[in-house]
Amino acid sequence: MSTVDQVYDEANALKEAGKLEEAIDRFQACLEIDADYALAHAALSVTLGKAGRHEEAVRHAQRVCELEPNDPFSFTALSVIFQRAYAGTNNPEYITLAEDAMARAHMLQNQG
């Protein structure tokens, strides 16, 4: 049986090879092993965004922030995902959400 890290590495290699749907499947397999594996949620958010699946990408980026609520980088990454979702959908709500996530990242960074 593969470990979550091995499956993650397989998924990441597929993503790097441009095989986005296959990578998404493998990242999701990581979450079947460990539903709270933040690295897989983060990678899924990026990969889903590249595949144009913005709502799913946002959900996974938000989950990273739930799992790592004190990590400024998680909120910076969430802001980027929101910006990409805006670019892919032209939904202006994503810009407000991106700004809120960035503000949270700055707040956390200044606390540290």
N, C-alpha and C positions, 0 to 999 in steps of 0.2 A: 504494500500500500504506500502511496506517495504521501510525503509530508506536505503541509500547506506551503512551505517555502519552495519545495520542488515544483509544485503545481504553479506557484507564482512565477518562478523562473521560466517555466514552459510558456506561460501566458505572455510574459514580457517579451520573450523571443518572438512569439507570433506577432505581437504588436509592432515590434521593431521591423519585422519582415513585411509589414503592411497588411497582414491578414487579420483585419480588425474583428470580423465576426467570430472567427476562431479564437482570437484572444479574449473577446468578451465571454465566450463560453468557458474558457479556462479560468478567467478571473472569477466568474460566478462559481466555478467548481471550488475555488479557494474558500468562498464564503459558505459552501456546503460543509466544508471541513471545520471552519471557524467563522461564524457569522459576524464576529467582532474584529476581524482582521483588517485594521485600518488601512494598511498598505494596499490591499486588494480593492477596498472601496475607493481609495484615491486613484488607483490605476484605472478602475472601471469608469470613474467620472471623466477622466481624460479620454479614454478610448471610446466611450459612448458619445462624447461630444464630437470627436473626430468622425464618428459614424452618423452624425446628424440626429442622434437620439438625445436631444437636449434635456427633456424632462427627467429622463432616467439619470442622465449625467448629474443633474442638480441634486437629485435624491441621494446619490452616492456621496457627493461632495458634502452635503449636509450631514450625512451619517458620520463622515470623518470628524466633523466638528463636534458632533455629539460624543464620539469616542475620545476625542482629544480636545476638550473644551478650553484648555489653557495654552494651546499651541498656536502662536500667531500665524505660522506658516499655513496651517489648515484653513484659517479664515482668509488668508491671502489667496490660496488656491481656490477657495469657494468663490471669491470675488472674480477671479479669472474665468471660472466656469460660468458664472452668471453673465459675464461680458461676452463670452463665446455664444451662450444661449441667445443673448440679444442679437448678436450678429447673424445667427442662424434663423431667428424667428421675427425679428423686428418688434418684439414685445417690449415696450418701454418699462414694464414692471421689473424686468431683469436689471436695468440700469440702477434703479433705486436699491434693489437687493444687493447689487455689486458694491455700491457705495457703502451700504450698511455693513457688509462683510469686511470691507477694507477698514472702516472705522473701528470695527471690533479688533481687527488685527493690530492696528496702531495702538489701541488701548492696552491690549495684552503685551505688546512689545514694550511699551513705556512702563508697565508694571514690573517687568523683569529687570 
